[in-house]
Amino acid sequence: MPDFAKWDFDRAPMVVIWEVTRACALACKHCRANALTKRNPQELTFDEGCQIMDQVQAFGSPVFVLTGGDPLLRPDFYDLVRYGTSIGLRVSSSPSGTKLVTAEAMRKGAAAGLKRVQLSLDGATPETHDGFRRVLGSFQWTMDALRHARDAGIEVQIGTTLSRYSIGELERIAAIVEQVNAVLWSVFFLVPVGRGQQSDMVTPEEGERVVQWLYELSGKAPYAIKTTEAPFFRRVARQATESPNAAASASPPLRAIPAPGVPMPGRIASFGVNDAKGFVFIDHVGQVYPSGFLPLAAGNVRERSLAWLYQESPLFRQLRNPDLLAGKCGVCEFRWECGGSRARAYAMTGNHLASDPHCVYVPARARNLTRV
């Protein structure tokens, strides 16, 4: 594995996600892509995918993930895994929690070189999870898939969407993450894009309490914890290490939240990655984005190299400079390690450089600024 502590975000992404297809059998409430049941005939081909993986390997073997939609709906999925593995990539994937994730599918994945899978768990019960995924049986399929992956020798991690539907069940979901021996829990703070709606989101205050709780959990959980589209997790971690007593008293325990309604210490899987800063997303037809949740494309890999799009495109260069941010994010003392969710800022304000509307922290230099 590369030394992430010395990673140069201007030169190379630390995480590369390729959406190999947008087809999916689920109809999740939060889906950024409005996934459909049929594959797009304009999807990147196998040969084009191999060219992408060659370019990813040239970056220095960052984390590489085949996602969707449901990547298992591509007949050449295992061939893609096999090729990526053959050139030295550590290939992971995030299949949908459906009946396609069989014991045989995971054995084939392991034989091809698949190292890790992420499966989504958005509720601690079938009622909550199936309701969010909008397909009856998806909770049990997910639990079965986790077992099949582990039995095949593949690492598992769990992704959970933080929403008003799941917030009251986070402690029980955390217990499941431990029970299934997951290596990492990734908590995604919903961005209202695609099918996701602002009405599905938790409040900024609830989100802050969740982040505080996740930081406390990271010190004792047997798995690593990371957040997606909640870079203020790093601000909370730094505040806690600089003033532990103040941080501990800053928010009430998680159970008080009503249902529905630079690297860090410890086991926090976080290295300052943000949209365009260490992260790049390639969609099913080759468009390159700073994030799968920020629908502003820098260009297409069919026309420009991935390296140029990441290193030189005006959009990516702009997003890697937090001094260009507006409002309180632009004057925040944590802007270089946090920078706010650029995807959420764009989704809720129309300006990808605006302050993250779901960050409650007010920096000293912004006390007199109007919240944006």
Contacts in CASP RR format, 6 or more apart in sequence:
PFRMAT RR
TARGET T0000
AUTHOR 0000-0000-0000
METHOD contacts of the structure
MODEL  1
MPDFAKWDFDRAPMVVIWEVTRACALACKHCRANALTKRNPQELTFDEGC
QIMDQVQAFGSPVFVLTGGDPLLRPDFYDLVRYGTSIGLRVSSSPSGTKL
VTAEAMRKGAAAGLKRVQLSLDGATPETHDGFRRVLGSFQWTMDALRHAR
DAGIEVQIGTTLSRYSIGELERIAAIVEQVNAVLWSVFFLVPVGRGQQSD
MVTPEEGERVVQWLYELSGKAPYAIKTTEAPFFRRVARQATESPNAAASA
SPPLRAIPAPGVPMPGRIASFGVNDAKGFVFIDHVGQVYPSGFLPLAAGN
VRERSLAWLYQESPLFRQLRNPDLLAGKCGVCEFRWECGGSRARAYAMTG
NHLASDPHCVYVPARARNLTRV
1 90 0 8 1.000
2 60 0 8 1.000
2 61 0 8 1.000
2 62 0 8 1.000
4 14 0 8 1.000
4 263 0 8 1.000
4 271 0 8 1.000
5 263 0 8 1.000
5 271 0 8 1.000
7 14 0 8 1.000
7 271 0 8 1.000
7 278 0 8 1.000
9 273 0 8 1.000
9 277 0 8 1.000
9 278 0 8 1.000
9 320 0 8 1.000
10 311 0 8 1.000
10 320 0 8 1.000
11 59 0 8 1.000
11 311 0 8 1.000
12 59 0 8 1.000
12 60 0 8 1.000
12 62 0 8 1.000
12 278 0 8 1.000
12 310 0 8 1.000
13 59 0 8 1.000
13 62 0 8 1.000
13 278 0 8 1.000
13 279 0 8 1.000
13 280 0 8 1.000
13 310 0 8 1.000
14 62 0 8 1.000
14 63 0 8 1.000
14 271 0 8 1.000
14 273 0 8 1.000
14 278 0 8 1.000
14 279 0 8 1.000
15 62 0 8 1.000
15 63 0 8 1.000
15 65 0 8 1.000
15 273 0 8 1.000
15 278 0 8 1.000
15 279 0 8 1.000
15 280 0 8 1.000
16 56 0 8 1.000
16 59 0 8 1.000
16 62 0 8 1.000
16 63 0 8 1.000
16 64 0 8 1.000
16 65 0 8 1.000
16 280 0 8 1.000
16 282 0 8 1.000
16 306 0 8 1.000
17 65 0 8 1.000
17 67 0 8 1.000
17 279 0 8 1.000
17 280 0 8 1.000
17 281 0 8 1.000
17 282 0 8 1.000
17 292 0 8 1.000
18 44 0 8 1.000
18 49 0 8 1.000
18 52 0 8 1.000
18 64 0 8 1.000
18 65 0 8 1.000
18 66 0 8 1.000
18 67 0 8 1.000
18 282 0 8 1.000
19 33 0 8 1.000
19 67 0 8 1.000
19 68 0 8 1.000
19 69 0 8 1.000
19 281 0 8 1.000
19 282 0 8 1.000
19 283 0 8 1.000
19 284 0 8 1.000
19 292 0 8 1.000
20 43 0 8 1.000
20 44 0 8 1.000
20 66 0 8 1.000
20 67 0 8 1.000
20 68 0 8 1.000
20 71 0 8 1.000
20 74 0 8 1.000
20 77 0 8 1.000
20 80 0 8 1.000
20 284 0 8 1.000
21 39 0 8 1.000
21 40 0 8 1.000
21 43 0 8 1.000
21 68 0 8 1.000
21 69 0 8 1.000
21 70 0 8 1.000
21 71 0 8 1.000
21 73 0 8 1.000
21 74 0 8 1.000
21 284 0 8 1.000
22 33 0 8 1.000
22 35 0 8 1.000
22 36 0 8 1.000
22 39 0 8 1.000
22 40 0 8 1.000
22 68 0 8 1.000
22 69 0 8 1.000
22 283 0 8 1.000
22 284 0 8 1.000
23 35 0 8 1.000
23 36 0 8 1.000
23 37 0 8 1.000
23 38 0 8 1.000
23 39 0 8 1.000
23 40 0 8 1.000
23 68 0 8 1.000
23 69 0 8 1.000
23 70 0 8 1.000
23 73 0 8 1.000
24 31 0 8 1.000
24 35 0 8 1.000
24 36 0 8 1.000
24 37 0 8 1.000
24 68 0 8 1.000
24 69 0 8 1.000
24 70 0 8 1.000
24 73 0 8 1.000
24 96 0 8 1.000
25 37 0 8 1.000
25 70 0 8 1.000
25 73 0 8 1.000
25 96 0 8 1.000
25 98 0 8 1.000
25 100 0 8 1.000
25 135 0 8 1.000
26 35 0 8 1.000
26 70 0 8 1.000
26 96 0 8 1.000
26 97 0 8 1.000
26 98 0 8 1.000
26 133 0 8 1.000
26 134 0 8 1.000
26 135 0 8 1.000
26 138 0 8 1.000
27 35 0 8 1.000
27 133 0 8 1.000
27 134 0 8 1.000
27 135 0 8 1.000
27 195 0 8 1.000
28 35 0 8 1.000
28 122 0 8 1.000
28 132 0 8 1.000
28 133 0 8 1.000
28 134 0 8 1.000
28 195 0 8 1.000
29 131 0 8 1.000
29 132 0 8 1.000
29 133 0 8 1.000
29 134 0 8 1.000
29 163 0 8 1.000
29 165 0 8 1.000
29 195 0 8 1.000
29 196 0 8 1.000
29 197 0 8 1.000
29 200 0 8 1.000
30 132 0 8 1.000
30 161 0 8 1.000
30 163 0 8 1.000
30 190 0 8 1.000
30 195 0 8 1.000
30 196 0 8 1.000
30 200 0 8 1.000
31 194 0 8 1.000
31 195 0 8 1.000
31 196 0 8 1.000
32 191 0 8 1.000
32 193 0 8 1.000
32 194 0 8 1.000
32 195 0 8 1.000
32 196 0 8 1.000
32 292 0 8 1.000
32 293 0 8 1.000
33 68 0 8 1.000
33 69 0 8 1.000
33 194 0 8 1.000
34 194 0 8 1.000
34 195 0 8 1.000
35 68 0 8 1.000
35 69 0 8 1.000
35 70 0 8 1.000
39 73 0 8 1.000
39 74 0 8 1.000
40 284 0 8 1.000
40 285 0 8 1.000
42 284 0 8 1.000
42 285 0 8 1.000
43 74 0 8 1.000
43 284 0 8 1.000
43 285 0 8 1.000
44 52 0 8 1.000
44 282 0 8 1.000
44 284 0 8 1.000
44 285 0 8 1.000
44 286 0 8 1.000
44 301 0 8 1.000
44 302 0 8 1.000
46 76 0 8 1.000
46 79 0 8 1.000
46 80 0 8 1.000
48 286 0 8 1.000
48 301 0 8 1.000
48 302 0 8 1.000
49 80 0 8 1.000
50 80 0 8 1.000
50 83 0 8 1.000
50 84 0 8 1.000
51 301 0 8 1.000
52 282 0 8 1.000
52 301 0 8 1.000
52 306 0 8 1.000
53 64 0 8 1.000
53 80 0 8 1.000
53 83 0 8 1.000
53 84 0 8 1.000
53 87 0 8 1.000
53 89 0 8 1.000
54 87 0 8 1.000
55 301 0 8 1.000
55 305 0 8 1.000
55 306 0 8 1.000
55 307 0 8 1.000
56 62 0 8 1.000
56 64 0 8 1.000
56 89 0 8 1.000
56 306 0 8 1.000
57 84 0 8 1.000
57 87 0 8 1.000
57 88 0 8 1.000
57 89 0 8 1.000
58 307 0 8 1.000
59 307 0 8 1.000
61 88 0 8 1.000
61 89 0 8 1.000
61 90 0 8 1.000
62 278 0 8 1.000
63 90 0 8 1.000
63 92 0 8 1.000
64 84 0 8 1.000
64 89 0 8 1.000
64 90 0 8 1.000
64 91 0 8 1.000
64 92 0 8 1.000
65 91 0 8 1.000
65 92 0 8 1.000
65 93 0 8 1.000
65 94 0 8 1.000
65 118 0 8 1.000
66 77 0 8 1.000
66 80 0 8 1.000
66 81 0 8 1.000
66 91 0 8 1.000
66 92 0 8 1.000
66 93 0 8 1.000
66 94 0 8 1.000
67 93 0 8 1.000
67 94 0 8 1.000
68 94 0 8 1.000
68 96 0 8 1.000
68 284 0 8 1.000
69 96 0 8 1.000
70 95 0 8 1.000
70 96 0 8 1.000
70 97 0 8 1.000
70 98 0 8 1.000
70 100 0 8 1.000
71 77 0 8 1.000
71 93 0 8 1.000
71 94 0 8 1.000
71 95 0 8 1.000
72 95 0 8 1.000
72 96 0 8 1.000
72 98 0 8 1.000
72 100 0 8 1.000
72 101 0 8 1.000
72 105 0 8 1.000
73 100 0 8 1.000
74 80 0 8 1.000
77 93 0 8 1.000
78 108 0 8 1.000
78 109 0 8 1.000
78 111 0 8 1.000
78 112 0 8 1.000
79 112 0 8 1.000
80 91 0 8 1.000
81 91 0 8 1.000
81 93 0 8 1.000
81 109 0 8 1.000
81 112 0 8 1.000
81 113 0 8 1.000
81 114 0 8 1.000
82 112 0 8 1.000
82 113 0 8 1.000
84 91 0 8 1.000
85 91 0 8 1.000
85 112 0 8 1.000
85 113 0 8 1.000
85 114 0 8 1.000
90 115 0 8 1.000
90 116 0 8 1.000
91 113 0 8 1.000
91 114 0 8 1.000
91 115 0 8 1.000
92 114 0 8 1.000
92 115 0 8 1.000
92 116 0 8 1.000
92 117 0 8 1.000
92 118 0 8 1.000
93 114 0 8 1.000
93 116 0 8 1.000
93 117 0 8 1.000
93 118 0 8 1.000
94 117 0 8 1.000
94 118 0 8 1.000
94 119 0 8 1.000
94 120 0 8 1.000
95 101 0 8 1.000
95 117 0 8 1.000
95 119 0 8 1.000
95 145 0 8 1.000
96 120 0 8 1.000
97 119 0 8 1.000
97 120 0 8 1.000
97 133 0 8 1.000
97 138 0 8 1.000
97 141 0 8 1.000
97 142 0 8 1.000
97 145 0 8 1.000
98 135 0 8 1.000
98 138 0 8 1.000
98 141 0 8 1.000
99 141 0 8 1.000
101 117 0 8 1.000
101 119 0 8 1.000
101 141 0 8 1.000
101 144 0 8 1.000
101 145 0 8 1.000
101 148 0 8 1.000
101 149 0 8 1.000
102 148 0 8 1.000
103 148 0 8 1.000
103 151 0 8 1.000
103 152 0 8 1.000
105 148 0 8 1.000
106 114 0 8 1.000
106 117 0 8 1.000
106 145 0 8 1.000
106 148 0 8 1.000
106 149 0 8 1.000
106 151 0 8 1.000
106 152 0 8 1.000
106 154 0 8 1.000
107 152 0 8 1.000
109 152 0 8 1.000
109 154 0 8 1.000
110 152 0 8 1.000
110 153 0 8 1.000
110 154 0 8 1.000
114 154 0 8 1.000
115 154 0 8 1.000
115 155 0 8 1.000
116 154 0 8 1.000
116 155 0 8 1.000
116 156 0 8 1.000
116 157 0 8 1.000
116 183 0 8 1.000
117 145 0 8 1.000
117 149 0 8 1.000
117 154 0 8 1.000
117 155 0 8 1.000
117 156 0 8 1.000
117 157 0 8 1.000
118 156 0 8 1.000
118 157 0 8 1.000
118 158 0 8 1.000
118 159 0 8 1.000
118 186 0 8 1.000
119 142 0 8 1.000
119 145 0 8 1.000
119 146 0 8 1.000
119 149 0 8 1.000
119 156 0 8 1.000
119 157 0 8 1.000
119 158 0 8 1.000
119 159 0 8 1.000
120 133 0 8 1.000
120 142 0 8 1.000
120 158 0 8 1.000
120 159 0 8 1.000
120 160 0 8 1.000
120 161 0 8 1.000
121 129 0 8 1.000
121 139 0 8 1.000
121 142 0 8 1.000
121 158 0 8 1.000
121 159 0 8 1.000
121 160 0 8 1.000
121 173 0 8 1.000
121 176 0 8 1.000
121 177 0 8 1.000
122 128 0 8 1.000
122 129 0 8 1.000
122 132 0 8 1.000
122 133 0 8 1.000
122 160 0 8 1.000
122 161 0 8 1.000
122 163 0 8 1.000
122 165 0 8 1.000
122 166 0 8 1.000
123 129 0 8 1.000
123 132 0 8 1.000
123 139 0 8 1.000
123 160 0 8 1.000
123 165 0 8 1.000
123 166 0 8 1.000
123 169 0 8 1.000
123 172 0 8 1.000
123 173 0 8 1.000
124 169 0 8 1.000
124 172 0 8 1.000
124 173 0 8 1.000
124 175 0 8 1.000
124 176 0 8 1.000
125 139 0 8 1.000
125 169 0 8 1.000
126 137 0 8 1.000
126 139 0 8 1.000
126 140 0 8 1.000
128 165 0 8 1.000
128 166 0 8 1.000
128 169 0 8 1.000
129 138 0 8 1.000
129 139 0 8 1.000
129 142 0 8 1.000
130 136 0 8 1.000
130 137 0 8 1.000
130 138 0 8 1.000
130 139 0 8 1.000
131 165 0 8 1.000
132 161 0 8 1.000
132 163 0 8 1.000
132 165 0 8 1.000
132 166 0 8 1.000
133 139 0 8 1.000
143 180 0 8 1.000
146 156 0 8 1.000
146 158 0 8 1.000
146 180 0 8 1.000
146 182 0 8 1.000
147 180 0 8 1.000
149 155 0 8 1.000
149 156 0 8 1.000
150 156 0 8 1.000
150 180 0 8 1.000
150 181 0 8 1.000
155 183 0 8 1.000
156 180 0 8 1.000
156 181 0 8 1.000
156 182 0 8 1.000
156 183 0 8 1.000
157 182 0 8 1.000
157 183 0 8 1.000
157 184 0 8 1.000
157 185 0 8 1.000
157 186 0 8 1.000
157 223 0 8 1.000
158 173 0 8 1.000
158 176 0 8 1.000
158 177 0 8 1.000
158 180 0 8 1.000
158 182 0 8 1.000
158 184 0 8 1.000
158 185 0 8 1.000
158 186 0 8 1.000
159 185 0 8 1.000
159 186 0 8 1.000
159 187 0 8 1.000
159 188 0 8 1.000
160 166 0 8 1.000
160 170 0 8 1.000
160 173 0 8 1.000
160 185 0 8 1.000
160 186 0 8 1.000
160 187 0 8 1.000
160 188 0 8 1.000
161 188 0 8 1.000
161 190 0 8 1.000
162 170 0 8 1.000
162 187 0 8 1.000
162 188 0 8 1.000
162 189 0 8 1.000
162 190 0 8 1.000
162 202 0 8 1.000
162 207 0 8 1.000
162 210 0 8 1.000
162 230 0 8 1.000
163 190 0 8 1.000
163 200 0 8 1.000
163 201 0 8 1.000
163 202 0 8 1.000
164 199 0 8 1.000
164 200 0 8 1.000
164 201 0 8 1.000
164 202 0 8 1.000
164 260 0 8 1.000
164 261 0 8 1.000
165 200 0 8 1.000
165 260 0 8 1.000
166 173 0 8 1.000
167 202 0 8 1.000
167 206 0 8 1.000
167 210 0 8 1.000
167 257 0 8 1.000
167 259 0 8 1.000
167 260 0 8 1.000
167 261 0 8 1.000
168 257 0 8 1.000
168 258 0 8 1.000
168 259 0 8 1.000
168 260 0 8 1.000
169 259 0 8 1.000
170 187 0 8 1.000
170 210 0 8 1.000
170 213 0 8 1.000
170 254 0 8 1.000
171 254 0 8 1.000
171 255 0 8 1.000
174 185 0 8 1.000
174 217 0 8 1.000
174 221 0 8 1.000
177 185 0 8 1.000
177 221 0 8 1.000
177 223 0 8 1.000
178 221 0 8 1.000
178 222 0 8 1.000
178 223 0 8 1.000
182 223 0 8 1.000
183 223 0 8 1.000
183 224 0 8 1.000
184 223 0 8 1.000
184 224 0 8 1.000
184 225 0 8 1.000
184 226 0 8 1.000
184 269 0 8 1.000
185 221 0 8 1.000
185 223 0 8 1.000
185 224 0 8 1.000
185 225 0 8 1.000
185 226 0 8 1.000
186 225 0 8 1.000
186 226 0 8 1.000
186 227 0 8 1.000
186 228 0 8 1.000
186 269 0 8 1.000
187 210 0 8 1.000
187 214 0 8 1.000
187 225 0 8 1.000
187 226 0 8 1.000
187 227 0 8 1.000
187 228 0 8 1.000
187 230 0 8 1.000
188 227 0 8 1.000
188 228 0 8 1.000
188 229 0 8 1.000
189 202 0 8 1.000
189 207 0 8 1.000
189 227 0 8 1.000
189 228 0 8 1.000
189 229 0 8 1.000
189 230 0 8 1.000
189 341 0 8 1.000
189 344 0 8 1.000
189 358 0 8 1.000
190 196 0 8 1.000
190 200 0 8 1.000
190 201 0 8 1.000
190 202 0 8 1.000
190 229 0 8 1.000
191 229 0 8 1.000
191 293 0 8 1.000
191 341 0 8 1.000
191 343 0 8 1.000
191 344 0 8 1.000
191 347 0 8 1.000
192 198 0 8 1.000
192 200 0 8 1.000
192 201 0 8 1.000
192 344 0 8 1.000
192 347 0 8 1.000
192 348 0 8 1.000
193 293 0 8 1.000
193 295 0 8 1.000
193 343 0 8 1.000
193 347 0 8 1.000
198 348 0 8 1.000
201 358 0 8 1.000
202 210 0 8 1.000
202 257 0 8 1.000
202 261 0 8 1.000
204 357 0 8 1.000
204 358 0 8 1.000
204 359 0 8 1.000
204 360 0 8 1.000
205 360 0 8 1.000
206 257 0 8 1.000
206 261 0 8 1.000
207 230 0 8 1.000
207 358 0 8 1.000
208 232 0 8 1.000
208 236 0 8 1.000
208 251 0 8 1.000
208 360 0 8 1.000
208 361 0 8 1.000
209 251 0 8 1.000
209 252 0 8 1.000
209 254 0 8 1.000
209 256 0 8 1.000
209 257 0 8 1.000
210 254 0 8 1.000
210 257 0 8 1.000
211 227 0 8 1.000
211 230 0 8 1.000
211 232 0 8 1.000
211 233 0 8 1.000
211 236 0 8 1.000
212 236 0 8 1.000
212 247 0 8 1.000
212 250 0 8 1.000
212 251 0 8 1.000
213 251 0 8 1.000
213 253 0 8 1.000
213 254 0 8 1.000
214 225 0 8 1.000
214 227 0 8 1.000
214 233 0 8 1.000
215 233 0 8 1.000
215 236 0 8 1.000
215 237 0 8 1.000
215 240 0 8 1.000
215 247 0 8 1.000
215 268 0 8 1.000
216 248 0 8 1.000
217 225 0 8 1.000
218 224 0 8 1.000
218 225 0 8 1.000
218 237 0 8 1.000
218 266 0 8 1.000
218 267 0 8 1.000
218 268 0 8 1.000
219 266 0 8 1.000
219 267 0 8 1.000
221 267 0 8 1.000
223 267 0 8 1.000
224 267 0 8 1.000
224 268 0 8 1.000
224 269 0 8 1.000
225 267 0 8 1.000
225 268 0 8 1.000
225 269 0 8 1.000
226 233 0 8 1.000
226 268 0 8 1.000
226 269 0 8 1.000
226 270 0 8 1.000
227 233 0 8 1.000
227 270 0 8 1.000
229 291 0 8 1.000
229 293 0 8 1.000
229 341 0 8 1.000
229 343 0 8 1.000
229 344 0 8 1.000
230 341 0 8 1.000
230 358 0 8 1.000
231 272 0 8 1.000
231 274 0 8 1.000
231 337 0 8 1.000
231 338 0 8 1.000
231 339 0 8 1.000
231 340 0 8 1.000
231 341 0 8 1.000
232 334 0 8 1.000
232 338 0 8 1.000
232 340 0 8 1.000
232 356 0 8 1.000
232 359 0 8 1.000
232 361 0 8 1.000
233 268 0 8 1.000
233 270 0 8 1.000
234 262 0 8 1.000
234 264 0 8 1.000
234 268 0 8 1.000
234 270 0 8 1.000
234 272 0 8 1.000
234 334 0 8 1.000
234 337 0 8 1.000
234 338 0 8 1.000
235 334 0 8 1.000
235 337 0 8 1.000
235 338 0 8 1.000
235 361 0 8 1.000
236 247 0 8 1.000
237 264 0 8 1.000
237 265 0 8 1.000
237 268 0 8 1.000
237 270 0 8 1.000
238 264 0 8 1.000
238 334 0 8 1.000
238 337 0 8 1.000
239 246 0 8 1.000
239 247 0 8 1.000
239 250 0 8 1.000
240 247 0 8 1.000
240 248 0 8 1.000
241 264 0 8 1.000
241 265 0 8 1.000
262 271 0 8 1.000
262 272 0 8 1.000
262 336 0 8 1.000
262 337 0 8 1.000
263 270 0 8 1.000
263 271 0 8 1.000
263 272 0 8 1.000
264 270 0 8 1.000
272 278 0 8 1.000
272 337 0 8 1.000
272 338 0 8 1.000
273 279 0 8 1.000
274 319 0 8 1.000
274 338 0 8 1.000
274 339 0 8 1.000
274 340 0 8 1.000
274 341 0 8 1.000
274 342 0 8 1.000
275 290 0 8 1.000
275 291 0 8 1.000
275 293 0 8 1.000
275 294 0 8 1.000
275 319 0 8 1.000
275 341 0 8 1.000
275 342 0 8 1.000
275 343 0 8 1.000
276 290 0 8 1.000
276 291 0 8 1.000
276 310 0 8 1.000
276 315 0 8 1.000
276 316 0 8 1.000
276 319 0 8 1.000
276 320 0 8 1.000
276 342 0 8 1.000
277 319 0 8 1.000
277 320 0 8 1.000
279 290 0 8 1.000
279 291 0 8 1.000
280 288 0 8 1.000
280 289 0 8 1.000
280 290 0 8 1.000
280 306 0 8 1.000
280 309 0 8 1.000
280 310 0 8 1.000
280 316 0 8 1.000
281 288 0 8 1.000
281 289 0 8 1.000
281 290 0 8 1.000
281 291 0 8 1.000
281 292 0 8 1.000
282 288 0 8 1.000
282 289 0 8 1.000
282 301 0 8 1.000
282 306 0 8 1.000
283 289 0 8 1.000
283 292 0 8 1.000
285 300 0 8 1.000
286 300 0 8 1.000
286 301 0 8 1.000
286 302 0 8 1.000
287 297 0 8 1.000
287 299 0 8 1.000
287 300 0 8 1.000
288 297 0 8 1.000
288 298 0 8 1.000
288 299 0 8 1.000
288 300 0 8 1.000
288 301 0 8 1.000
288 306 0 8 1.000
288 309 0 8 1.000
288 310 0 8 1.000
288 313 0 8 1.000
289 295 0 8 1.000
289 296 0 8 1.000
289 297 0 8 1.000
289 298 0 8 1.000
290 296 0 8 1.000
290 298 0 8 1.000
290 315 0 8 1.000
290 316 0 8 1.000
290 319 0 8 1.000
290 342 0 8 1.000
290 343 0 8 1.000
291 342 0 8 1.000
291 343 0 8 1.000
292 343 0 8 1.000
293 343 0 8 1.000
293 344 0 8 1.000
293 347 0 8 1.000
294 342 0 8 1.000
294 343 0 8 1.000
294 346 0 8 1.000
294 352 0 8 1.000
295 346 0 8 1.000
296 315 0 8 1.000
296 346 0 8 1.000
296 352 0 8 1.000
297 315 0 8 1.000
298 309 0 8 1.000
298 310 0 8 1.000
298 313 0 8 1.000
298 314 0 8 1.000
298 315 0 8 1.000
298 316 0 8 1.000
299 309 0 8 1.000
299 313 0 8 1.000
301 309 0 8 1.000
304 313 0 8 1.000
309 316 0 8 1.000
310 316 0 8 1.000
318 324 0 8 1.000
318 353 0 8 1.000
319 342 0 8 1.000
319 352 0 8 1.000
322 329 0 8 1.000
322 330 0 8 1.000
322 335 0 8 1.000
322 336 0 8 1.000
322 339 0 8 1.000
323 330 0 8 1.000
323 335 0 8 1.000
324 330 0 8 1.000
324 353 0 8 1.000
325 335 0 8 1.000
325 339 0 8 1.000
325 340 0 8 1.000
325 353 0 8 1.000
325 354 0 8 1.000
325 355 0 8 1.000
326 351 0 8 1.000
326 353 0 8 1.000
326 354 0 8 1.000
326 355 0 8 1.000
326 372 0 8 1.000
327 354 0 8 1.000
327 355 0 8 1.000
327 366 0 8 1.000
327 369 0 8 1.000
327 372 0 8 1.000
328 355 0 8 1.000
328 359 0 8 1.000
328 361 0 8 1.000
328 362 0 8 1.000
328 363 0 8 1.000
328 366 0 8 1.000
328 369 0 8 1.000
328 371 0 8 1.000
328 372 0 8 1.000
329 335 0 8 1.000
329 339 0 8 1.000
329 340 0 8 1.000
329 345 0 8 1.000
329 354 0 8 1.000
329 355 0 8 1.000
329 356 0 8 1.000
329 359 0 8 1.000
330 355 0 8 1.000
331 363 0 8 1.000
331 365 0 8 1.000
331 366 0 8 1.000
331 369 0 8 1.000
332 338 0 8 1.000
332 339 0 8 1.000
332 361 0 8 1.000
332 363 0 8 1.000
332 365 0 8 1.000
332 366 0 8 1.000
333 363 0 8 1.000
333 364 0 8 1.000
333 365 0 8 1.000
334 361 0 8 1.000
334 363 0 8 1.000
338 359 0 8 1.000
339 356 0 8 1.000
340 355 0 8 1.000
340 356 0 8 1.000
340 359 0 8 1.000
341 356 0 8 1.000
341 358 0 8 1.000
342 352 0 8 1.000
342 353 0 8 1.000
342 356 0 8 1.000
343 352 0 8 1.000
344 356 0 8 1.000
344 357 0 8 1.000
344 358 0 8 1.000
345 351 0 8 1.000
345 352 0 8 1.000
345 353 0 8 1.000
345 354 0 8 1.000
345 355 0 8 1.000
345 356 0 8 1.000
345 357 0 8 1.000
346 352 0 8 1.000
346 354 0 8 1.000
348 357 0 8 1.000
349 357 0 8 1.000
349 372 0 8 1.000
354 372 0 8 1.000
355 371 0 8 1.000
355 372 0 8 1.000
357 372 0 8 1.000
362 371 0 8 1.000
END
